[in-house]
Amino acid sequence: MAAVTSQAGQAASRGRIDKRQAILDAAFVVFARRGYAQACVQEIAEAAGVAKPTIYNHLNDKETLFRHTLAAAGDAVLAENLAVVDRLRNPGPDLRAALEDLAYRLIRVCCSERSRSLRWLTYGQVAQFPDLIDIVVSRTSDQLADALADRLARLSLSGRLRACDPATAAEQFLALITGPMEGRSRLGTRKVSTTEMRAVATTGVDTFLRAYEATENPLSP
């Protein structure tokens, strides 16, 4: 009997988590399409397939819903970026090629619909909700930079990059690839071609390696 009760409790908990995620996913779509002010909780409820009171039961009010929606979107973008950076765990013998692949994949995440919408919503509402910058940046840029710094530190210790401050190196690497994309995409309002993405990745890595490449490659014959 206790086992049945436990299973029922776990199922109810899972159902609540799934319903909350459905609400956050639907809310992000609606907020991205309409903006915070014009978004309607009823429309979000319909998109999520739940009753309007269910949203209030989970997230209290529209402002709380908005904050949690952006936090969840930030976590999703971060997960994509961390998966990309993890590829640098085994870069292979051609470091330049590995870094170009890394840069290109990070650019693709940066240019994705979710990333663009997240930036628009954050910038658009920062005057009303100043803490949004911390909520989003702590979940995206900060943790991405930390993860990349760890990978670059390992490359430096192994002699494949010169001795450096890995945090600074990571910051500069990301600036070299994301900075040009803001201009080329007109702050996310223009679709950037794959050719342009690869060009930015290649030139960014070239500039980065001019500053950080080790004098001798330990993997060279």
N, C-alpha and C positions, 0 to 999 in steps of 0.2 A: 504493500500500500504506500509506503514511504517513497519507494522507487518511482511509482506512478505519479505521485504528487510532485516529486523532484523533476521528472520529465515534463510534466505539465507546466511547471514554473519556468523551466528552461525554454520551452516552446513559446510561452507568453513573453519572456524577455527578448527572445530572438525576434518575435513578431513586432515588438515595440521598437527594437533597433532598426529593423527593416523598414517600418513605417516612417520612422524619423528620417532615415536616409532618403526615402522616396520624397518626403516633404522638402528636404534640403536640395535635392536634385531638381525638383520642379521649381522651387523658389529661385534657384540660380538662373534657370532658363527665362522665367518671367521677369526677374529683376534686370537681366541683361537686355531683354527686348524692350522693356518699358521704362527702366530706370526706377530708382527707389520711390520717388514721389508718386508716380503714376501706376506703380504696381498695386494690384488688388489682391488681398488675402483670399478672397473667394475664388479668383482665377487660379491662384496657386493651389488651393485645395482641390479644385476640379482637375488640374493637371496632375496632381499627386494621387488622385483617386481616393481622397479622404473627405470627411465632412469638415466644414470650416472650424467647428469647435475643437476638432482633433488637433489642429495646428496650435490653437491657444493652449490646449492641454500639454502639448509637448514643448512649446517655445514661448509661451506667455503673451507676447505681443509682436507687432510687425517689426519694431526696432531690434528686438532680441533675435527674431527670425533672420533679419538681414545680417546681423553680426555673425551668427552661427553659419549662415549660408556662405559668406565670404571666407570664414575660417575653414570650412569643409572644402571649398574650392581651392584654397591655398594648399591644404594638405594633399589634395589630388595632384596639383601641379608639382608640388615638391616630390611626391612619389615618382612621378615620371622623370624628373630631373635626376633624382638619386639613382634610379635604375640606369640612366645614361652614364653618370659618373662612375658607377661601379664597373663599367666596362674597362675603365682604366686600371683596374686591378691587375690585369694581365695584358699590357699594351703590345707585347710582341717585339720583334727586333726593330721594326720601323716606327720609331717614336713619333716622327712627324705625321705619318699616316694615321696613327692612333689618335693624335691630338686633333687632326683635321676631322676625323670621324666624330670625335667627341664634340667639337665645336659645331659641326653641322647638325648633329642630333639635338644639341641644346638649343640651337636656333629654331629648329622645327617646333620644339616645345614652346619656345617663347612666342612663336607666330601662330600657335594653335588658337582655335576659337575660344577655348576656355581661358587661356592665359590672357588673350586680348580683352575679353569681357571682364575678367577679374581686375585688370588694370583700369579699364574705363570706370567700372563701378567704384573702385577705391578712390581714384582721382576726383570723380564726379561728386562724391559725398564726403570728402575729407573735411570740408569746411563745417559741415553739420556734425560729423563724427570724427574728430581729430585722431582718435585712438585707432582708427581703421588702418592707418599706415603701419603702426606697430603690430597689429593683429595679422596683417597680410605679410609684411616684410619679414617678420620673425619666422613665418612658416614657409617662406619661399627663398628670397635672396640670401638671408643670413645663413640658413641651414645648408643651402646649396654651396655657398662660399666655404663654409666649414668643411663640408665633405670633399670639395675639390682641393682645398688646402691640404687635407690629409693625404690625398693621392699624390699631389705634387711634392709633398714632404718626403714621401717614400721614394719618389723618383730622384729627388735630390740626394737622399741618403745612399742610394744605389749608384750614384755617380752619373745618372743619365741627364740630370739637370744640374746646373751649377749650384753651389751653396747659396741659399737665399732665405728670405722670410716667406714661408709658404702662404701665409695669409695675404700678404701684399701681392704675391705672384698670382694667387687665385683671383683677387680683386681685379687685377689688371687684365688677366685672361678674359674674365667675364665682360669687362668694359670694352675690350677689343671686339667682341662679337655682338654684344647687345646694343652698344652705342650706335653703330652704323645701321642696325635694323630699325631703330626708332625713326631715323631719318628716311630710310628707304621705304618703310611702310607708312610714312606720314602719320606717325603716332598710332599705328594699328588700323588705319582707315583704308589702306591700299594692300592688296594681296601681292606678296613678294614671290617671285618665281623660284623654282628649285635652283636654277642656274645662278641667280643672285645670292641665294643662301649659301651655296657652295663657294662662290667667289669671296663672300665675307668670311667664311670659315677659313679658307686658304690664306687670305691676306692677314687675317687676325693671328693665325698660328705662325705665319712667317715672321710677323713683327714680334710676337711673343718669344720665339726661339732665338731671334737675334739678341734678345736681352738675357735669356735664361738657359740656352743650350750649353751643355758642358763642352769644354774644349776638346775632349776626347770621349768618344762613345765607348763605354766599357764592353758593348756587345760587338764592336767592330772586330773583324778578323785581324 
